Amino acid sequence: MKAIWFAAGLLALTSAVQAAPRGFTVDDLVRLDRTADPQLSPDGKWLAFQLRETDYDNNKGQQSLWLVPSDGSKPARRVTAKGQTSVTPRWSNDGSSLYFLSTRSGSQQVWKLPLNGGEAQQVTAYDLDVSTFLLSPDNQSLALSFEHFLDCADLACTKGRVDAEAGRKSTGQTFDKLFIRHWDTWKDGRRAQLFLAKIGQDGQAVSTLTWVSKGIDGDVPSKPFGDAGEFAFSPDGKQIVFAARIAGKSEPWSTNLDLFIAPVDGSAAPKNLTDANDAFDNYPSFSPDGKTLYYTAMKRPTFEADRLWITALDLGTGSKREIAQDWDRSSGPLTVSEDGKTLYTTADDWGQHPMFAIDVKSGKVSKVIAEGHVDSYTIAGKTMVANVHTLTGPAQLYRVDKKGLTALTNFNSDKLADVKMGEPTFYTFKGWNDETVQGYVVKPWNYEPGKKYPVAFLIHGGPQGAFGNDWHYRWNAQTYAGMGFAVIAINFHGSTGYGQAFTDAISGDWGGKPLEDLKKGKAAAVAQFDWLNGDQACALGGSYGGYMVNWIAGNWNDGFKCLVSHASIFDGRFMGYSTEELWFDEWEHGGTPYDVPEKYEHHNPVNHVKNFKLPTLVIHGALDYRVPVEQGISLFTALQRQGIESKFLYFPDENHWILKPQNSVQWHNEVNAWLKAHAQ
């Protein structure tokens, strides 16, 4: 299949209704409908998908399921009621029904919707919420994940203990190992565990469950962001492969997820298929004949941003081979073509996140969709649909064929009918060691030739991440372009999509190469684009981006008029002791903070507080256990104690990200006001 290209501007939504143009705002951002999780019917004729709509008054999103013919002959229609949360659509093998998760019964259970008419039917009714599910190839059983105590024999035992704990008068908790908390949740001893439920002739799941992952002291799927892509049925439905990390007390500094295979009837204990690799193995997919297991694997233990290699495991002989060894990109989860000859995946690639096709035999890699950010896709036979977004428009669903992309949905066209997006342009420059570095600029929505515009200088987190041709719901360039600012964003050394060596370059050098890239990238942009006013600029970043803002405060304080530091690392050594996922800091700094304290101090913002002078807005959430809130409080204290103009925006109900719609509006309004006060 030839690569399909389209200009970023083509994804910007238009309308026949002509109105005076205006800039994009945060009020637009939080109210946009969001398409997700596309699923083609087995015959490829229908597309089911998930849509998130914003209930702004109740400060939350609402999820429902929709259908649209894959040929685009009819508009999309809702098939589950608005207000009744419905997620994860999955087709029956005959295409007559949609299975999905819903909370409409009071707990999250699996339901089934017949598409020839009639009401949805509840399939499961267990004592605990179903976290994730997967339908077997023959539709005769369900793989179900529950939060379960490992020493409980059944779900009723776990439910009883949870209820007893909720009624306890004392509130103290004791722990004898890490994690004590993870991402935004304190641990209570439960694990995500995988069970199998048979489906009876009446369409209901039987009450007796088979505990497939019994004996696995790990989470299936993994936490905090794992999903049903981490387990897979064999084509004959007799076995299931799942990923889990069994690390005991070393779990917070281990990235060693392994793949286990188990019979679905529970007749044998799970067998570790990847025990020889002490790094990450995940996202299994079977070949159509069931003889080969494809998955992605890292090679370096404890490094969460290592390259993900595509691996083929012969289940008969146990031999393994790497596919597309010379393709220096980190693969996403894999989809196997119906004939078993092609693997499909996505990966960061020079500011884009394309969809790729990989020939299983030769390893040849080609682009199916070359531009934009493909965040999900679905394939049924020769029919293919992808969910794609860009810097100039939110995600929509597109049918993909040799002719190009054909839009199947047009959500948000009414909301954005009079919005004029800022025009993005990618550019390259010579960064650290004269190596090529990429960034982009975005014009303000009201750009006029001959004028200069103040700059929002965005710094991405990760640090092994990237700002690309995508639509972001927290760091969206259009919200700054929409208030008359230009944007500069630079993918400094450490960013993804430029080869693993480029990604590796940041480890142990957080304040070195990246700072040089940022300085040179800003200078190159200002020199190349005469509408950028580099003297009227503010730097903004979150997580590692917030760390870099703090580093800039002490080491490049003549480059900006103001700073915005969100969920940021202020004291690197304290971060090494207080963050929950220890592998991150220990890899990045080459050891523990007590073994190599000098490496934690080498680029530590706290050591440069006396150089702080720029007005700084500090933002942090109380439920952020990745970068604990004391980091933000300490930064604000350092600023206030020195009499430097500063504000602290604190969210008691948010984690590392600001997710609630009204909190997002407040976040943006505070940030925008700070930029306008100091750089406009």
N, C-alpha and C positions, 0 to 999 in steps of 0.2 A: 504494500500500500504506500502510495506517495505521501510525503509529508504534507500536511495541510496547514497553510499559513493564512493568517488574517490580520489586518491592521487592528491595533488596540482600540482605535476609535470606533470600529464596527460594533464593538460590544456595548458602547455607550447607548443607553436607551433613548429613543426618540418618540415623538407623538405628533399626530396630525394637528393637534391643538397648538396654535402659536400664541405665545405669551412673552412678555418682557423677560429676558433671561436674568437669572440670578445665580449666586454661588451656592455650592453644596454646604449644608450645615449638619451639625450633630443631631438636630431634631429629625432631619432626613435619615441620617445613618441608623438611629435606633429603631425607626419605624419600618425599615425595609423588610420585605419578606425574603426568606432564605431557603432556597432549594437544597436538598441533600439526599444522599443514599438512594440514587436511582437503581431500579431493579426491573430488567426486562422480563416479560413473560417467556416461558419456554419456547413458544413459537415466534418470539420476537415482535409480535404485533402490538403489544401494549407495554407501556412504561408506568410502573408505580414509583412514587417518590414521596419523600417527606417534605413538608413545608412548615417552617417556623414563622408565625405571625406574632407581632408584638402586642401584648395587652399592657399598654403603657400605664393605665390607671392602676392596675394591680401589680405593676412593676415586675413583669415576667414575660417569658415567651410562651406561646402555645403551639403545640405540634399536632399536625393532622396529616392524613394520607390522601394523595391525589392520584388520578389516572389520566393518561393522555395517550392517544394512538401514536405509535412510533413513526408513522408516516406524516404526522402533522395535519391530518385531514380534519381533526376536530380540536377545539380548545380543551385545555386541562379542566378536570372537574374534581371537586372534593368528594371522597367516598367515606370519610369518617366525620362525625359531627364536630363542629367547631366548639372548643371548650372541653372536649374529651381528649385528653392527651393520648396520642397514638404515634408510635415510633417503630422503626425497624421493619419495614414491609418485606415479606419473603413469600414467593409464589409456591403453591403446590405444584407437583411435577406435571400435572395435567393442565395447569393454568386456570383452573376453575375457581380457586380461592386464594385469598391473601391472608397469611398469618402475620401477626404483629403483636407488639407489646402495648398494653394499655393499663391505666390505673382506674378505669371506670368502675371496677368492682370494689374499690377501696384499698387494694394493694396492686402492685404491678404484676400482671399475669399475661399469659399468651392467649390471644383471641384469634378467631378465624372469620373472615368475611367472605361469604359466597358472592360471586360477581354476577350471577344470573338473577339476583334479587334476594331479598330477605335481610334479616338483621344479623349483626355479628354475633357469633357464638363464643362463649368462654371455653377455652380448651384446658387450661390448668387452673387449679384452685388450691394452692399449697399454703402452708403456714407462713412461708416467707416470700418476700418479693423475688420474682425472677429478674436477675440482673441482665443476662444476655441469653439468647437461645439460637439454636441452629436446627433446621429441619433435615431429617435424614433423606438420602436420595430417593428412597421408596415411599417417603411420607408416612411411614409406619411408626416413627419414634421422634422424639425431640431430645437434643442435648441442651441441658439447662444449667445455668450457673447461679448459685445461691451464696449468700454470706453465711457461713456455717462454722460452728465450733468443731475443731477436729476431734475432740474427745466425746462428742455427742454421736450416738448411733443413728439418730434420725433428725429431721427438721423440727419435729415437735419439741425435742429436747432443747434445741437452739432457741426456739420461740419462747419456751418457758424461762430460760435463763435471761434472755433479753428483757422480758416482762418483769422478772424479779429484780433485775438491776435497775430498771426504770422506777420501781417502787421503793428502792432502798433510801433510807433517810440520810445516812452518811454519804459523803461525796468523794472521799479519797480513793485514789487509784494507785496501785503498785505495779511496777514493771521490773523484770529481771533481764530484759534484752531490748535492743533497738530493733525496729522502729518503735518509738513511743508515739510518734505522730508522723503523718505522711501527707504532703501537699497542703491540705486544709482540714484534715480530720485526725482526731486522736484515736489511737488504736484501742480496740476492746477485746482483742484476742481472736476474733473471727477471721476466717480465710474465705476467699472466693473459691468455691469448689464445684466440680463438674459432675453432674448426674445425668442419667438417661431415663426417660419416661416413655413407655409404650403408649401408643394411641389406640384406644379401643374402637370397636365397630360403630359405636355411637358418636365417634369424633372427639371424645373426651380423653384426656391423658389419665392413665390409671394412677391410683394413689401410691402404689408401690414403686419406689425409685431404686435404680441401680447406681451406686456411688462409684463412678468410673475413675475418679482421681483419688480414691482412698489410699492413704499412705503418703500422699504428696503434701509436705509442709511448705506449700507455696500457694500463690494466688492464680486461679484460672478463670478468667483472663488476668493478666498482670495488672498491677496498680502503679500509678493512678489513672492511666489513660488507655488500658487495654480494652479490646472488644472481641467480638465473635470471630474476627479475622485471625485470632490466635489459636483456633482449633478447626479441624476439618474431618469430615467423614471420608472413609475410603469409598470408592464408587459402588462397591457391593453393600455398603452400609454396615459391615460386620466389625469394623474397627474404627477407632477415632484417634487422631493425633492432636496433641495439645502442647502448648508451651507453658513452662513453669520454672521458677527459680527456687531451688532448694538450697538455702544458704545458712540456715540456722541463725546464730548470733552475728554472722558477718553480712547479713542481707543488705544493710545500708551502704556497704562498700563493695558490693558484688554486682556485676552486670551479667552474670552467667545464667541466662535463661537457656534451658535445654528443651528439646522436643521429645515427648514421650508418646508411645503408642500403646493402646490398650484395647482389648475386646469389649464391645459394647454390652455384652452380657455379664461383665464383671468376673468372668471365669479365670482371669489371670491378672496379676498386678501390672501396673504400667511399666513398660520397658523404656529405658533411656536410649534414644537413637543417636544422640550427639554428645555423649559423655566425654569424648576425647577433646572437645573444644571447650575451654574454660571461659570463652567470651560469649557473645550474644547469638542465639539461634532462635528464629521465630518465623511466623507467618507461613504456615505449611499449606501447600496445594498439591493434590494428587494429579498424576497423569490420568487420562481417560481410562487406560487399562489397569490402573491401580498398582502398576509395578514400580513406578518412580515417584518419589516425593521431592517436590521443589520447595525451597525455602530460602530465606536470606540470613546471612551469617556475618558476624564481625570476627576479626582475628586477634584483637588486642583486648585482654581482660581489663575491666574497670574503666574503659574509655567509651562513653556513651555516644560519641560522635565519630567513631571509626567508620570506615567504608563498609557498607552492607553489600557483601558479595552474593551473587546468585549461585546457589548450590543445588545439584541434582544428586539424590541418594537412591541407589538401586536397592530396593527393599529385599530383594532376593539374595544378593551377594554381599550387601553392606558397603559396596564401593561407592566413592563419591567423586564428583568432578565439578569444577567451576565452569560456569557458562559466561561468555563475554568477559574473559579475564582482562582484556586490554581496554575495556570500557571504564574509564576512570570517573565513574559516577556512583552514587550511593542509591541503590535500588529501593523503591517502595515495595509494598506487598504485591504479590504476583497473581495473575489470572492466566490459566492455561486455555489455549484455544480448543475448540471442539474436536479437532483432528490431532491434537497433541503436538503439533509441529511448531507452535509459536507461543512465547510468553509475552504477556503485556504487563507494563508497569509504568510508574511515573518517577521522576527524579528532578532535583534542581539542576539547572543547566544555563549558565550565563544570564541570570536575571529572569529566566522563564522557568516554568515547571511543566514541561511537556509530557505527553504520553508517548511511550516507546513500544515498538514491536521488536522482539528478539528471537531470531531463529535458533531453535533448540540445538540443532545439529552443528551449525557453523559458528554460532555466537554472533552473527551479524546483527547490528543494532540499527534500526531506522526509526525516524520520527513519524508518528501517526498524526499528532497535533503538535505543532512546533512552537506556538506562541501562547501567552497567557498562562494561567495556573489551572491545571486539570486536577481538581481535588478529589474526584471520584468518577468512576465510569462503570458501565455494565455491557456485557456482550452475550448475545444469544444467537448462535449460528453465525450468519453473516451480518447481523444487525448490531450496531454499536451506538451507544449514547454516552455522552460525557457531560459532566457538570463543570463549567468553565467560567472563570472570572478574570478581570484585568484591573489595571490601575484606573480605568475609566468607567467601570461598571461592575455591579454585583453579579453573582453567579446566575447563570441560566442553563437550561438543559438543551443540548444540541444533538441531533442525529449526525453521525459521522460517516461519510462515505467518500469515494474518490472525487466527487464533485466539490467537497468541502464540508462546511458546517451549516446545518439548517436548524434554526431555532424552533424548539418545541414548546417553549414557555416564554411568556413576556410579562412576568410579574414586575411590579414597581414602575411600569411605564407611566402610569398616571401620577405617581408620587414624584417622578423625576422629569415630567414633561417640560417644565420651564427651567430646569437646571442646566447650566453650562459648566462642564468639567474642565479642570485645568489640563493643558496638553503636556504629556510626559515625553521626555527624550532621554535615552540612554547614552552615556559617553564613557570613554576610557581615558586613563592617564597613567603616567609612570609613578608608581608608589614606592614603597620600601624596596631598596636594592634595585630600583628601576624596573621592577616587575609590573606587568600590566594589571591594573585594578579597574573595576567597573563601578559606576554609580549612575544615578539618574537625577534629573532635575524636572520639576513640574512648574509650569507657568501658572500664575494666579488666574482665576476664572475670568477676570476683567482686564486681562493683559492688553496693553496698547504699545505698539512699537515706539521706541524712543524714551520710554519711562523706565525707571529702576524701582525694584520692589524689595521690601525686607524679606529676610530668609528665615524659614524654619528648618533647622539643620537636624535631621532625624538620624538617630544612632540605634541600630538594631540590637536585640538581645541575643541570647544563646549561650556563649558568644558564637557558637557554631550554627549560625542561622543566616538569613539573607533577607534584604528588602528587594522584592522583585516586581514583576508585572502581575500584581495580584490585588485583590480587594480585601482590605483588612478592617476588622470591626473594632480594633483598639488603636492602631497606629495607621490611620488612613490619611494619605497625603492630600486627598481632596478636601478634608475638613479645614486644612490650613490654606490651600488654594482658594477655598470658598470664602475666606475672610480677607482676601487680598494679599496673602503672603505667597512668595515663591518657596519651593521646597528643594533641598539638596539631601540626597540619601546615598551613602557610599558603602559598598560591600568590601570592607577592609580585609586584610589577611586574617584568616579564621572563618571567613564566610563559606557557605556551602554552594556547590554548583560550579566550582572552578578547578576541580581535582583535589584528591585527598591531601597532597602535599601542601596546597594552599590552605586547606582547612586546618591541618596540623600546625601551621606556622604560629598560631596564637598561643598554644599551650606553653606555659612558663614565661610568657612575654606579653601579658595583658596590656601593659601600658607602653609597650615599645613599638613594634611594627604597626599595630592598629592606629596609634596616635599619629605616627608619621603619615600613614595613608589618609587619615582624616584631614590633616593639615594640607597635604599636597592635593587631595581631592577637592577641598574647598577652594584653594587657590586656582586650580585648573578650571573649575566650573565658572568662577568669577571671570577668569580670563577669556573663556570661550563664549559665555552667554552674557552679553552686555546689559541685560535687563536685571541681573542679580546685583543687589546692593550688599556686598559682603561686609560692609561696615555696620550694617543694621541687621544683625543676625542673633538668634537665640538657639542654643543647643538643647535638644530634648532626647531622653532615652529612658528605657525601663529594663530592669534586671541587669544583664551585663551592660546594656546601653546606659542604665543609670549609674553603674560603676564608672563607665567612661566619662559620663558627665561630671562625676565627683573627681575623677582623675584630671579632667580638663580644668576644674576649678582651681587646682593647685599647680597645674603644669602648662596651661595654655590660657591664662586668664586675660589675655589681651585680644582674644579672637572673637569675643561675643559680648553682647549687651546684657544677656540674662541666661539662666539655666533652668531646666525642669528635670528633676531627678525622681523617677518613679520606681518603687520597689528595688531600691539600689543597695549595692554593697559599699559601705562606708569604711568598715574595718575588716580587712581580709582575714586576719588571723582569728578574730572572733567569729566570723562567718564559718570558718573551718570547723569550729567546735559546735556551732548552733544550728547549722542547716541540717535537714533530715537525710538527704541523699548524699552521703559522704564521698562516694566514688567521684563525684563531680569535682569537688575542690582538691581531693587528693591526687587525681590525675593531672588536673590543670597546674598544680603547684609542685608536682613531683614527689609527693609524700604527705605525711600527716603534719599538722601545725606544730607538733612537739618534736618530730624528727628533723624537720627542715624549716624552722621558724623564719630563717633568713629569706627563704623563697616567698613566704607569705608577706613579708615586710618589703620585698623588693619594689613592688608596684602597689603599695598600700596607700589609698587616699588619706587615711587618718594621719599619716606622717607628713602631710603637706597642708595641714589646716591653716597654718600661719600665712599661707599664700592666698587663701580664699579672699575674694573681694566682690564677686559678681552677685547681683540679686538672684536668689535661688528659691524656686518653688519645690517643696519636698512633698511627695505623696506616698502613702503606704496603707496597706490593708492589714487588719489585725489577724486575719486567718491565713496570712502568708507564712507558711512554715518552710518554704524553700529559701526565702530571704527574710528572716524574722523581723518583725516590726521595730525592734530595738535598733536596727541599722538606720532606719529613717529617723527615729527619735534622736539618735546620737548625732546624725548629720545636722538636724535642725538645731540641736543644742549648741553644736560648734559654731553655727552661723549666728545664732542669737547672742551667744556669749561674747562674740567679737563685734556685735553691733551691725552686722551685715543685713541688709534688707532681705527678709525671707518670710515665707509662709509654710505652714504644715497642714496639708489636707489629709485627713485621717478617715478611713472607712472601717467601722467596727464589724461589718458583715461581708467583707470582700477578701479574696485570697490574693495570689500573685497577679491576678487579672481583675479588672473591674467589669463585672458581668451584668449587673442589674441595670435595666434601661435608664431609670432615673438617676442612678449613681453615675452612669456613663455620661449623661448630659451634664451633671454637675462637674465631673472630671474635666470634660472638654471646655465648659464655660470658664472654669478656673484657669486652665492652661491658656486658653485664648486671651483672656483678660490680662494674664501675666505677659504674654508676648506683645499685646497691643500697648501695654503700659511702658514697655522698655525698648521696643524695637520698631515702632511704627510712627 
